Amino acid sequence: GGTGRRGCNCWTLVRLVLWEQKHLELPSYGEHFDDSVLRLRRVFSVEVQSGIWVPLARPQPFSCVLMTAMTEDERPVRLCGHVGVMVSETHLLHVEKVTSAVAIPLEHRSVRTRVVGLYQHRDLLCPTS
């Protein structure tokens, strides 16, 4: 885990990409991001319920991908608690403890069954005419 370019966690990576590419500032939630899947799950739930993140039917560049991750308890459980960001309509950028940041196809075997939902920040939605 971490909060900057060196050793960032999944949420920090999303924050960095959306800030650098879209000038969208997202909260750090530093107190929640000690790499605890359960804490991450609570934060994501609140964010989605607040209406800040709008569900999408298909991935779009800069949309967030909510995924499952394993808890690190004695008896690991797979829960919603991981996030990445789409860098195109087909490729996801994310980071986990076992890898550096990677851009992979959303259909890659390591993530395709873990996707819980696709969301776009309301400030990045294209206005409809």
ROTORBA-943502 format. One record per atom (N, C-alpha, C, O): residue in three letters; x, y, z. Coordinates in steps of 0.2 Angstrom, whole numbers, padded with zeros to 4 digits, always signed. Atoms other than C-alpha are relative to their C-alpha. Example, Ala and Ser with C-alpha at 12.3 -4.5 7.8 and 13.67 -1.06 7.14 Angstrom:
REM ROTORBA-943502
ala+0004-0006+0000;ala+0062-0022+0039;ala+0004+0006+0000;ala+0009+0005+0003;ser-0004-0006-0001;ser+0068-0005+0036;ser-0004+0005+0003;ser-0001+0011+0004;
This chain:
REM ROTORBA-943502
gly+0004-0006+0000;gly+0000+0000+0000;gly+0004+0006+0000;gly+0010+0006+0001;gly-0004-0006+0000;gly+0005+0018-0001;gly-0005+0005-0003;gly-0010+0004-0005;thr+0005-0005+0002;thr-0002+0035-0006;thr+0003+0004-0005;thr+0001+0010-0007;gly-0003-0004+0005;gly+0010+0041-0020;gly+0002-0004-0006;gly+0000-0010-0006;arg-0002+0004+0006;arg+0018+0036-0036;arg+0004-0006+0002;arg+0004-0011-0002;arg-0004+0006-0002;arg+0029+0024-0027;arg-0004-0004+0005;arg-0005-0002+0011;gly+0004+0004-0005;gly+0020+0010-0019;gly-0007+0001+0001;gly-0009+0001+0007;cys+0007-0002-0001;cys+0002+0016-0022;cys-0004-0006+0001;cys-0003-0011-0002;asn+0005+0005-0001;asn-0013+0006-0017;asn-0005+0001-0006;asn-0004+0006-0010;cys+0005+0000+0005;cys-0028+0003-0029;cys-0003+0007-0001;cys-0004+0009-0006;trp+0004-0007+0000;trp-0038+0019-0024;trp+0005+0005-0002;trp+0003+0010-0006;thr-0005-0006+0002;thr-0022+0030-0025;thr+0001+0000-0007;thr+0002+0005-0010;leu-0001+0000+0008;leu-0019+0024-0043;leu-0006+0003-0004;leu-0004+0007-0008;val+0006-0003+0003;val-0037+0028-0048;val+0001+0008+0001;val-0001+0011-0004;arg+0000-0007-0001;arg-0035+0045-0040;arg+0006+0004-0004;arg+0004+0009-0007;leu-0005-0003+0004;leu-0018+0049-0048;leu-0002+0000-0008;leu-0001+0005-0011;val+0002+0000+0007;val-0025+0044-0066;val-0005+0005-0001;val-0005+0009-0006;leu+0006-0005+0001;leu-0041+0054-0064;leu+0002+0007+0001;leu+0000+0012-0002;trp-0003-0007-0001;trp-0031+0069-0057;trp+0004+0002-0006;trp+0003+0008-0009;glu-0005-0002+0005;glu-0017+0069-0070;glu-0004+0000-0007;glu-0001+0004-0011;gln+0003+0000+0006;gln-0028+0065-0085;gln-0007+0004-0001;gln-0008+0006-0006;lys+0007-0003+0000;lys-0045+0073-0081;lys-0001+0006+0005;lys-0006+0009+0005;his+0001-0005-0005;his-0041+0085-0067;his-0005+0000+0005;his-0008+0005+0007;leu+0005+0002-0005;leu-0053+0077-0056;leu+0003-0002+0007;leu+0006-0007+0007;glu-0003+0002-0006;glu-0049+0077-0038;glu-0005-0004+0004;glu-0010-0002+0005;leu+0004+0004-0004;leu-0055+0063-0027;leu+0003+0000+0007;leu+0009+0001+0008;pro-0002+0000-0007;pro-0054+0061-0008;pro+0005-0006+0000;pro+0004-0011-0003;ser-0005+0006-0001;ser-0040+0050-0002;ser-0002-0005+0004;ser+0000-0011+0004;tyr+0002+0005-0005;tyr-0049+0041+0012;tyr+0006-0003+0003;tyr+0005-0009+0004;gly-0006+0003-0003;gly-0032+0038+0020;gly-0001-0004+0006;gly+0002-0009+0007;glu+0002+0004-0006;glu-0040+0032+0036;glu-0003-0007-0002;glu-0003-0011+0003;his+0003+0006+0001;his-0048+0018+0027;his+0004-0004-0004;his+0003-0010-0005;phe-0004+0003+0005;phe-0035+0013+0015;phe+0007-0003+0003;phe+0012-0001+0001;asp-0006+0003-0003;asp-0023+0002+0025;asp+0000-0007-0003;asp+0003-0012+0000;asp+0000+0006+0004;asp-0026-0012+0012;asp-0005-0005+0003;asp-0004-0011+0002;ser+0005+0004-0003;ser-0040-0019+0022;ser-0006-0001-0005;ser-0009+0004-0006;val+0006+0000+0005;val-0053-0026+0010;val-0007+0002+0003;val-0011+0005-0001;leu+0006-0002-0003;leu-0067-0024+0022;leu-0001+0007+0001;leu-0006+0010+0000;arg+0000-0007-0001;arg-0063-0006+0025;arg-0001+0003-0007;arg-0005+0008-0008;leu+0001-0002+0007;leu-0062-0003+0006;leu-0007-0001-0002;leu-0010+0003-0006;arg+0007+0002+0002;arg-0078-0012+0004;arg-0005+0006+0002;arg-0010+0008-0001;arg+0005-0005-0003;arg-0087+0001+0016;arg+0001+0006-0004;arg-0005+0009-0005;val-0001-0007+0004;val-0079+0016+0007;val-0004+0000-0007;val-0007+0004-0009;phe+0003+0000+0006;phe-0085+0010-0010;phe-0007+0000+0000;phe-0010+0003-0004;ser+0007+0000-0001;ser-0102+0006-0004;ser-0003+0007+0001;ser-0008+0009-0002;val+0002-0007-0002;val-0104+0024+0003;val+0000+0004-0007;val-0004+0008-0008;glu-0001-0004+0006;glu-0097+0032-0013;glu-0005-0002-0005;glu-0008+0003-0008;val+0005+0002+0005;val-0109+0022-0025;val-0007+0002+0002;val-0010+0005-0002;gln+0006-0002-0002;gln-0124+0025-0014;gln-0001+0008+0000;gln-0007+0010+0000;ser+0000-0007-0001;ser-0120+0044-0013;ser-0002+0003-0007;ser-0004+0009-0007;gly+0001-0003+0007;gly-0123+0046-0032;gly+0006+0003-0003;gly+0005+0006-0009;ile-0006-0003+0003;ile-0105+0052-0035;ile+0002-0004-0006;ile+0004-0002-0011;trp-0002+0005+0005;trp-0102+0036-0045;trp-0007-0002-0004;trp-0011-0005+0000;val+0006+0002+0004;val-0115+0032-0059;val+0002-0007-0003;val+0007-0007-0007;pro-0001+0006+0003;pro-0117+0014-0064;pro+0000+0000-0008;pro-0004+0004-0011;leu-0001+0000+0008;leu-0112+0010-0083;leu-0002-0007-0002;leu+0000-0012+0002;ala+0002+0006+0003;ala-0118-0004-0094;ala+0007-0003-0003;ala+0008-0009-0004;arg-0006+0002+0004;arg-0101-0004-0104;arg+0006+0004+0003;arg+0005+0010+0005;pro-0005-0004-0003;pro-0084+0002-0099;pro+0002+0005-0005;pro+0001+0005-0011;gln-0002-0006+0004;gln-0078+0019-0105;gln+0007+0002+0003;gln+0008+0000+0009;pro-0006-0002-0003;pro-0061+0027-0103;pro-0001+0004+0006;pro-0006+0008+0006;phe+0001-0004-0006;phe-0059+0034-0086;phe-0005-0003+0005;phe-0006+0001+0010;ser+0005+0003-0005;ser-0073+0023-0078;ser+0004-0004+0005;ser+0009-0007+0003;cys-0003+0004-0006;cys-0069+0014-0062;cys-0003-0007+0000;cys-0009-0008-0002;val+0002+0007+0000;val-0070-0005-0061;val+0000-0002+0007;val+0006-0002+0010;leu+0001+0002-0007;leu-0076-0011-0044;leu+0001-0008-0001;leu-0002-0011-0005;met-0001+0007+0000;met-0069-0029-0041;met+0000-0003+0007;met+0000+0000+0012;thr-0001+0003-0006;thr-0068-0042-0028;thr+0008-0001+0001;thr+0012-0001-0003;ala-0007+0002-0002;ala-0052-0046-0018;ala-0001-0004+0006;ala-0006-0005+0009;met+0000+0005-0005;met-0047-0059-0005;met+0002+0004+0007;met+0006+0008+0007;thr-0002-0002-0007;thr-0047-0054+0014;thr+0006-0004+0002;thr+0008-0009-0001;glu-0006+0003-0002;glu-0031-0058+0023;glu-0001-0003+0007;glu+0004-0003+0011;asp+0001+0004-0007;asp-0039-0067+0038;asp+0002-0007+0000;asp+0005-0009-0005;glu-0001+0007-0001;glu-0037-0084+0044;glu-0003-0004-0005;glu-0001-0009-0008;arg+0004+0003+0005;arg-0051-0089+0033;arg-0002+0005-0005;arg-0007+0008-0005;pro+0002-0005+0005;pro-0050-0079+0017;pro-0006+0000-0003;pro-0009-0006-0004;val+0007+0000+0004;val-0066-0073+0009;val+0001+0005-0005;val+0004+0010-0005;arg+0000-0004+0006;arg-0068-0065-0008;arg-0006+0005+0001;arg-0012+0003+0001;leu+0005-0005-0001;leu-0077-0048-0005;leu+0001+0006-0005;leu+0007+0007-0008;cys-0001-0006+0004;cys-0080-0032-0016;cys+0005+0005+0004;cys+0003+0007+0010;gly-0004-0004-0003;gly-0065-0022-0011;gly+0007+0002-0004;gly+0012+0003-0001;his-0006-0001+0004;his-0053-0018-0025;his-0003+0005-0006;his-0009+0004-0008;val+0002-0005+0005;val-0054-0004-0039;val+0006+0001-0005;val+0012+0001-0003;gly-0004-0002+0005;gly-0046+0000-0055;gly-0003+0005-0005;gly-0009+0007-0003;val+0003-0005+0004;val-0048+0012-0069;val+0001-0002-0007;val+0006-0004-0009;met-0001+0001+0008;met-0051+0010-0088;met+0004+0005-0003;met+0003+0011-0002;val-0004-0004+0004;val-0038+0017-0099;val-0002+0000-0007;val+0001+0004-0011;ser+0003+0000+0006;ser-0048+0013-0114;ser-0006-0004+0000;ser-0008-0005+0006;glu+0006+0004-0001;glu-0064+0004-0118;glu+0001-0007+0001;glu-0004-0011+0003;thr-0002+0007-0001;thr-0055-0012-0117;thr+0005-0002+0006;thr+0005-0008+0008;his-0006+0001-0004;his-0040-0010-0105;his-0001+0003+0007;his-0003+0009+0008;leu+0000-0002-0007;leu-0040-0009-0086;leu+0007+0001+0003;leu+0011-0003+0002;leu-0006-0002-0003;leu-0026-0001-0076;leu-0002-0002+0008;leu-0006+0001+0010;his+0001+0001-0007;his-0025-0008-0058;his+0007-0003+0003;his+0012-0004+0000;val-0006+0002-0003;val-0012-0013-0045;val-0002-0004+0006;val-0007-0003+0010;glu+0001+0005-0005;glu-0012-0027-0032;glu+0007-0001+0004;glu+0012+0001+0001;lys-0006+0001-0004;lys+0001-0032-0018;lys+0005-0004-0004;lys+0011-0003-0004;val-0005+0004+0003;val+0008-0045-0029;val+0002+0002-0007;val+0007-0001-0010;thr-0002-0003+0007;thr+0010-0034-0045;thr+0002+0007+0001;thr-0001+0010+0005;ser-0001-0008+0001;ser+0016-0017-0050;ser-0007+0002-0004;ser-0011-0003-0005;ala+0005-0002+0004;ala+0003-0007-0059;ala+0000-0003-0007;ala+0005-0003-0010;val+0000+0003+0007;val-0003-0016-0075;val-0006+0002-0004;val-0012+0003-0001;ala+0005-0001+0004;ala-0014-0012-0089;ala-0002-0007-0004;ala+0003-0009-0008;ile+0002+0007+0003;ile-0023-0028-0095;ile-0007+0001-0003;ile-0011+0005-0001;pro+0007+0000+0002;pro-0039-0032-0105;pro-0005-0002+0005;pro-0003-0006+0010;leu+0005+0002-0005;leu-0054-0032-0095;leu-0003-0007+0000;leu-0005-0010+0005;glu+0002+0007+0001;glu-0058-0049-0102;glu+0006-0005+0003;glu+0005-0011+0002;his-0006+0005-0002;his-0041-0056-0095;his-0003-0004+0006;his-0007-0002+0010;arg+0002+0005-0005;arg-0043-0071-0084;arg+0001+0002+0007;arg-0003-0001+0011;ser-0001-0002-0007;ser-0036-0063-0069;ser-0005+0005+0003;ser-0005+0006+0009;val+0005-0005-0002;val-0050-0050-0068;val-0007-0001-0002;val-0012+0001+0001;arg+0007+0000+0003;arg-0065-0054-0079;arg-0005-0003+0005;arg-0011-0001+0005;thr+0006+0003-0005;thr-0074-0065-0065;thr+0000+0004+0006;thr-0004+0002+0010;arg+0000-0004-0006;arg-0070-0052-0052;arg-0003+0006+0000;arg-0004+0010+0005;val+0004-0007+0001;val-0079-0037-0059;val-0007+0000+0003;val-0011-0005+0002;val+0006+0000-0004;val-0093-0032-0048;val-0004+0006-0004;val-0010+0005-0004;gly+0004-0005+0003;gly-0098-0016-0057;gly+0005+0005-0004;gly+0011+0006-0002;leu-0004-0005+0004;leu-0092-0002-0069;leu-0004+0007+0002;leu-0010+0007+0002;tyr+0003-0006-0003;tyr-0095+0016-0063;tyr+0004+0006-0003;tyr+0010+0006-0004;gln-0003-0006+0002;gln-0091+0034-0070;gln-0002+0005+0005;gln-0007+0006+0007;his+0001-0006-0005;his-0089+0049-0059;his-0005+0005-0003;his-0004+0006-0009;arg+0006-0004+0003;arg-0104+0060-0062;arg+0003+0007-0003;arg+0000+0009-0008;asp-0003-0006+0003;asp-0092+0075-0066;asp+0003-0002-0007;asp+0005+0003-0011;leu-0003+0002+0006;leu-0085+0065-0081;leu-0005-0003-0005;leu-0003-0005-0011;leu+0005+0002+0005;leu-0102+0060-0089;leu-0001+0005-0005;leu+0000+0011-0004;cys+0001-0005+0006;cys-0105+0067-0106;cys-0007+0002+0000;cys-0012-0002+0002;pro+0007-0002+0000;pro-0120+0078-0106;pro-0004-0002-0006;pro-0001-0003-0012;thr+0004+0002+0005;thr-0134+0072-0116;thr-0004+0006-0003;thr-0006+0011+0000;ser+0003-0006+0003;ser-0142+0084-0129;ser-0008-0001+0000;ser-0011+0003-0003;
